[in-house]
Amino acid sequence: LKGNHRRNLEVLRERLASSGLDGFIVPMSDPFQNEVVSPHFNRVQFLTHFTGSSGFVLVLSQTAIFFTDGRYTTQAREEVDQTLFEIRGHWVQAIHPFLKEGLRIGFDPWTLTVTHRDHLKMSPVSWISCVENPVDQIWQNRPPQPWAPLKIQGEEFAGESSSSKRQKIAQELKAQGLDAFVLTAGDSLAWLLNIRGGDVDRTPIPFCYGVIHQTGCVDFFIDPKKVSFAVRDFLGADITLHPLENLESFLKTLKRVGFDVRTAPFAIVDVLKESVSGKDPCLLPRACKNAVEQEGARQCHIVDGMALTKFLYFLQHHPYDDGFDEAQAVLKLQSFRTGGKHYQGDSFETISATGPHSAWCHYHTKPHTNRSLKKGEMYLVDSGGQYLNGTTDVTRTIILGGKATPQQKNHYTRVLKGYIALATIKFPKGTSGSHLDILVRQYLWEEGLDFCHATGHGVGSYLSVHEGPQCITPRLVEAPLMPGMILSNEPGYYLEGAYGIRSENLMLVQECKGLKGFLEFETLTWAPFDPNLIDFDQLSLKEKQWLKAYHADVLRLLSPSLSEKEREWVEGLIDVFTPLKPS
Amino acid sequence: LKGNHRRNLEVLRERLASSGLDGFIVPMSDPFQNEVVSPHFNRVQFLTHFTGSSGFVLVLSQTAIFFTDGRYTTQAREEVDQTLFEIRGHWVQAIHPFLKEGLRIGFDPWTLTVTHRDHLKMSPVSWISCVENPVDQIWQNRPPQPWAPLKIQGEEFAGESSSSKRQKIAQELKAQGLDAFVLTAGDSLAWLLNIRGGDVDRTPIPFCYGVIHQTGCVDFFIDPKKVSFAVRDFLGADITLHPLENLESFLKTLKRVGFDVRTAPFAIVDVLKESVSGKDPCLLPRACKNAVEQEGARQCHIVDGMALTKFLYFLQHHPYDDGFDEAQAVLKLQSFRTGGKHYQGDSFETISATGPHSAWCHYHTKPHTNRSLKKGEMYLVDSGGQYLNGTTDVTRTIILGGKATPQQKNHYTRVLKGYIALATIKFPKGTSGSHLDILVRQYLWEEGLDFCHATGHGVGSYLSVHEGPQCITPRLVEAPLMPGMILSNEPGYYLEGAYGIRSENLMLVQECKGLKGFLEFETLTWAPFDPNLIDFDQLSLKEKQWLKAYHADVLRLLSPSLSEKEREWVEGLIDVFTPLKPS
């Protein structure tokens, strides 16, 4: 395999030299800027064998550099041949010293957003846009493109017709003085047209582009073979289908057209005349779920909570002496989800991590890392489902066998107190997730501890499990939380080599009952926390009351689907959380 | 008086017309961008009679508009003749509709920072820079310029020689590839040269500009009559004095010179060649007080706390039947401060507000508003002193006569809980005040309440009572808190027409003992809180413990200067705050 990578690099360098290029950049991205890059577009993996989700390659005539972020440097050292590639930090910070004046560096304009291109432009090299990607030219046995037919997302799930959505966006464009907007995010088009696809792993997004006009009509660019007659009928006369290859010539005909720098490939913006940088007009209406989507979220979370609760019951009552391992746990959890109402599959690759593996924020079991679940170890499961009526994402950490150390309890309890502080906050309109982030960290900070990821991300409605603009993060992001937005609340703590803790529920932003101008969170996720990991002395009376009420809701909502024994187990938890006295 | 304003406006319009101008803008600013504008430069007050601290006038041929922010609209309606001026919100948001395409609008380039100029540039008018300000040309009986001689700020207060400070800045310039930096903030120059002035009200800042070179030498532009022979000797050979009128021709000789858009007047940047936008290099070292400045802050706060504590004792034991009023209270407090070690005067105009006046965040007693202190009313005092070893700023709210309503107690206690949450937080390096701001608001938010000002501002060392970059605010400001920074912690709550509450101490950022990479606040301000305003049932055990310890420190630090009765009073407070049981 390593010989292949050396040979590929040689062939690529020859090709670059014959095109008069001193180098070429290979971001890990597809032309649609999806978060999950399919093997067909994963040129970084082809060149380097790296299997993580963040990578960027710069090939120069004598050297090649593999850039990744802090989460992945260990993995990169294992997977990437360092006689071929130097390994460095994130390309945004680390690439500039390699981009020396006078070099001619090629790039594929479909693999870079305008934002990334603007960042690279600051360097003194000459950037050469390549019509054909030289990596594709040398790629033998390239995996095929994902291919899934479009499906209709009925109004019983979407809650609003496409034509109504399009009319509102059209008004927005008029107000901004724009003739049209190029939609470059697949989830925006899926939302706008009330359709779903299947070209992105575990995410019902089709590979497509679109242009919405001031009239509300849409020119929709997609492989026509994905669009059945039924879907064509559903889309109707206001949606004009085009093959993807006609996009460029079509874009040239547009005037006063908006684009979003965060998702528009440079190739698209390059051909626009009179273009205006703006925000994807579907972003906010997609993020603010309507009443039907909100009710769908509530319903699918009950179905999903039932599966996870059965799984947690199963784990709590497992003997842990039969070699039951992380990979089997993934399948076991999936078996509980399978057959659930409207269930379509998982919403991302399940994290099933035991012992020290739980301390990796993004651990995925592989055959050579797979470990058995053992008594006395922590087990962390982060998983979610795609349902026709919503997308779920939930994390629980438990102590296998029930006996936790005081240190484990201390860490788990501080994470839990942070979770509750965020879940119960009431905040005025205009507040961003950046303002709220400290709430989950404050109890860890008391002991000089912290965790290195964001607290919460937006979640779509049978769409991406990560969506914007809403987020809860220490980065200072101007994105006020608004009613109908769904966010995760997932504080954690990771003790390298020992164990990791994360507790995650999804929450729905709601108008605050009784307090004008204020918002609050409605909890969507229902599954027990592990009382064996809680130091009850650290909890305030209010926190105990919250935990008792939460578990009473878990019982009330899930009990119709639980077995007698499972129900008894959850009932017992309510008693555990009965507040005795304040601490 | 109103006739004068009408006549002035007529004369100004004639002058504008004869210069071919359709209008002229008059910001409330001096050429040195000081926060407090002296009467000599207050062209807005001259034109409109407005006495507040935020205003901006646009004079057009047929209309004139007075812009101010929300805090001042009521006052503007009282003070400004609305037959002459339309009153609008803050100019940054409200001016653009008046700037119609084709108009020729004049401006004085000394009255606008680059930031403001860039904002105005977005409008489609033609901007004409006026060498002479037409308002000055018609201003009869203009108040004279403030004029105060320079004084030496000895190393016993400054803690570091000017030459050492200048060498560090010089290194910084080299690292940035700059030949020089134009210093346009008076407090930066006062800090850098270890001098103080007196040209700004209650703030020891001189009117001056400076240029620091890569050599560490400084060209210093100031009225030479302000610089005695002793000060010239102190400044030494590396500081070259120039009269202010030579600035422009000097600036033209510079290459690769930095400037700060937030404080540089457009007039200065306009004459620079090869200029580079950057951050005032004195900003951070000035904000991060050295060990001597920190110790000075501790000492002057003890002296200042003694004065305020005596004043609070006096108020608590006053009969309130003798007509003792807000203005007398200001003088009384000043009398306690006078004679204190290193005391130089107040650091800003004292806010002495009783009853409904306390609900105005920025109330200043005037003869026609002055009110007597009455039993059963709230009294809010926000004041501070300038000391050679530091600057203070403190607010206390008390209930006169000691009997508060449950509502008053509820509001006061929620503000106090917020104060304590911020005062006791431990946070990792890299945290900005924007992350911390929610801590003081969370308990008000529980009842749908909030306050409309920032939580904290930076404070100088015998310099401005408001300094940057440090701040604690819901605006998302990227300004990590660093050891040595002094900030106010001043949450409040204002019930219009009834009462206002604010509790304010200054805090010093310190490395957190025992927690590597973490910071915490050291309290600087010492004066009792009013226990009659506290609902003890709302306090946690930790909060009661904090209050008890704080008042024990007040007693310990101030008792040498307190009378027997004052000491007994503070001693009694410690007992009041003795925690009985958790709530």
Contacts between the chains, C-beta under 8 A, distances in Angstrom:
chain1	res1	chain2	res2	distance
A	425	B	442	6.7
A	425	B	445	7.1
A	426	B	445	5.1
A	426	B	446	6.0
A	426	B	448	7.2
A	427	B	438	7.8
A	427	B	445	5.8
A	428	B	445	6.7
A	428	B	450	5.6
A	431	B	474	7.7
A	432	B	476	7.0
A	434	B	434	7.1
A	434	B	435	7.4
A	434	B	476	6.0
A	435	B	434	7.4
A	435	B	435	7.9
A	435	B	437	6.8
A	435	B	438	5.1
A	435	B	474	6.3
A	436	B	438	6.6
A	437	B	435	6.8
A	438	B	427	7.8
A	438	B	431	8.0
A	438	B	435	5.1
A	438	B	436	6.6
A	438	B	438	6.2
A	438	B	439	6.9
A	439	B	438	7.0
A	439	B	442	7.7
A	442	B	425	6.7
A	442	B	439	7.7
A	445	B	425	7.1
A	445	B	426	5.1
A	445	B	427	5.8
A	445	B	428	6.7
A	445	B	518	6.8
A	446	B	426	5.9
A	447	B	515	7.3
A	448	B	426	7.2
A	448	B	512	7.2
A	448	B	514	7.6
A	448	B	515	3.3
A	448	B	516	6.6
A	448	B	517	7.0
A	448	B	518	5.0
A	450	B	428	5.6
A	474	B	431	7.7
A	474	B	435	6.3
A	476	B	432	7.0
A	476	B	434	6.0
A	476	B	476	3.8
A	476	B	477	7.5
A	476	B	478	5.9
A	477	B	476	7.5
A	478	B	476	5.9
A	512	B	448	7.1
A	514	B	448	7.6
A	515	B	447	7.3
A	515	B	448	3.3
A	516	B	448	6.6
A	517	B	448	7.0
A	518	B	445	6.9
A	518	B	448	5.1
A	540	B	540	7.4
A	582	B	582	5.4
A	582	B	583	7.3
A	583	B	582	7.4
